[in-house]
Amino acid sequence: MLNHNTTGENIVTLDSVWMNMVRGIAISVVVIHHWLLFLPHQSSISIFYTTAELIHAVGGTAVHLFFILSGCGLTMSYFRRGDLSWRQWARRRFKNIIVPYWIVITFTFILVNLANYVSSEFITDSYSWTSLFTYITFTRNFYSPAWGLNLTMWFMPVIVGLYVLFPVLVKVLEKYGAFLLLTISTLVTYGSITLCIVLEYPVSHQTALPLFYVIEFSLGMSVGYILCFHSHQFGRLVSFRTFCLGLGLYGVSWAIVRYWTLGGFYNDLFTAVGVYLVALYACRCLIRFSPQRSVKILGQVSKVSYLMYLIHGPLILFFVKPLLTHLMKSPMNSLAMIILSGIYCVLIFVLACSLSWSINSFVFRSNS
């Protein structure tokens, strides 16, 4: 989306394109993160190994951006469509989010079990119908034997749960404002985490509950509210000062984990705000450096980001990893793995574009 000046020239503004740019950056970083997470690597030169581990560690925090983006996008859609029907809203999310997820996870289940049956040496694990059922019903985070089918899918039960909570959260935002929404969300998030710790429920990504991320989702909703009714204030979030603040919050998150035994359970909010502010400033820099190209490329990545998320994990776990395990006697060099992670990200983007084109063509023919 481009704004126009009086001469008719296109002007790229951050408030009009930031969601697509941040989403494009986030999915690219997450794909690279999972490549380095799932595939072993080593190097005789320590700086390469350290760099790979740093990219992997920092890249994993990009997932927080999706909670903020989801909350923001849903809120903007809600307030800009005054005649919103919740039935239509749910039907659209079901069609665009849940159906593709069901298709991908079902195909993964069938292909993995078939490959295990044909060649158990190549694909060593198989999964029960119970595992598939937990994915279909968004209960996989409670059933550890199913996790290996797709380790990246812990996100789906969480985001679907947040979608379920959205009608309540947006009414709080609409009636009482962002401050009360964020206050309640903070209490819900940290109250639920604390309760789970007391009850000895394992608090991790694979066991995550939607309540753990309510505050990040509500933070995105607050940003969406600002963009709808106070868009002129959005620019305050994008400056070198807020970039430094983001780095500082990132450092606070690291310190909490480093110096507090329970820090890993309570640091996510600092990480989320930090990575969000850093990402916004990164978008601003990209726009200044190459406004048209950066917006176009990241916009294209953003359009297929959900498909990239759905397919990249299974391909690493059940194709690339077994192949490398059989071809190589030892882990690949860390520098080569970093380079290959970028190439893999591009390949996943191309594959997602191809699948998206095929799906759109099929839908168009069906409707004709």
C-alpha positions, 0 to 999 in steps of 0.5 A: 500500500503506497501513499501519493503526494501532490505530484502523483509519485508513490510515497512509501510510509511505514504506518501503511506497510509495517505489518507486511514488512514485519511479517515478512521479516518474522517468517524468514527469521523463523524459518532460518531459526528452525533450520539451525535448531533442527539440523546439527552443525559444528565448526573448528572455527568457533566464531562460525559456530557461535554465529550460528547459535546466535542466529538460532537464539535470536531468530527464535524470538521472532515468533513473538511478532506473530502474536502482536501482528495477529492482535493488531490485524484482527483489531484493525479489521474489527474497527474498520468494519462496523457491521462485522458479523461474528459468524462471518468472522469465524467462517473466514478464519476457519477457511483461511487458517484452520482448513489449510492447517488441517490439510497440511498436518493430515498430509504430513501424517500420511506421508510420514507413516507411509515413508516409515512403513516403506523405509524405517531406516530413513524415517525412523518414527511413526505416529498414531491416529491419536496424534493426528486427532490431537492436532486436528482438535488443537490439543497436541500441546497436551500430548507429548507423543504427538510433538515430533510430527511437527515441533513447530505446530505448538503455535497453532493451539495457542493462536486459535485459543487467542482467536477464541478470546478475541471477541471478549478482549476487543469488547474490553478494549472498546469499552474500557480502553487499552490501559485496562485491557493491557492491565487485565491481560498482564494479570491473566498471562502471569497469573496463569504462568504462576499457577501452572508452575505451582501446579507443576504443569510444564511451562514451555513452547510445546506445552503452551496455553493461549493464556501465556500469550494474552498480553502479547496479543493484547499489545498488538490489539492496542497498536491496532487501536492506535492505528485506527483512531490515533494513527499520528501517534504510531510514528513515536514507536519508530525512532532510534530512541525506541530502537535502543529501548528495544535493545535494552528490553531485549537485554533485560529479558536476557538478564532475567533468564540469566540471573533468575532461576524462574526467569525463563517463565517470565521474560517473554513480554520484555522479549516481545516488546524489544523485538517488536521495536527493533523490527519496526526500526529495521523496517524504517531503515529498509524503506530509507535504503530501498523503499520500493524494492523492500516493500515489494519483496517483504510484501510478497513474502508476507502474502505466503507467510502462513503457507511458509510456516505450515510447510517448512517444519515437516520438510526439514524434519522428514526430508532434509534431516534424514537425507543429511543424516544418511549422506554425512557421517558428521554434522555439517560445517556451521558456516555452510549451514548458515548459508544453506539456511538462507537458501532454504528460506528462499526455496520455501518462499518459492514453494509457498508461492507455487502452492498459493498460485495452484490453490487460487487457480483451483478456487477460481475454477471452482467458482466459475 
